[in-house]
């Protein structure tokens, strides 16, 4: 079953989010492989994007390692 939900639509924010388009917020997890082909691909991150800024996986891991003990 495919989910037909769109959080941006639900939050009435389609003008600024909900699709990967120029001018919209870009909060993404970047993966090495397609998670629709194999669910374990969700663990193969290459980085992320938040507020349009790309963060490499090494930097994400460092931040997580520093904050997890707290």
SULWOLIN-V850072 format. One line per field, one symbol per residue. phi: phi as a letter, one per 30 degrees, with the letter a starting at -180 (. if undefined). psi: psi as a letter, one per 30 degrees, with the letter a starting at -180 (. if undefined). burial: 1 if it has 24 or more other ideal C-beta (glycine too) atoms within 12 Angstrom, else 0. A space follows every 50 residues. Layout:
BEGIN
phi = ???
psi = ???
burial = ???
END
This chain:
BEGIN
phi = .cdccbeddedhbddbajbdbejcebcbcccdbddddaedddccdclabb hicdbdeeddddddddcedd
psi = kkkgljeeeeghgfffafljlkflkijlkklfljffejfffffikfalkk hgkkkleeeeeeeeeefef.
burial = 00000000000000000000000000000000000000000000000100 00001000000000000000
END
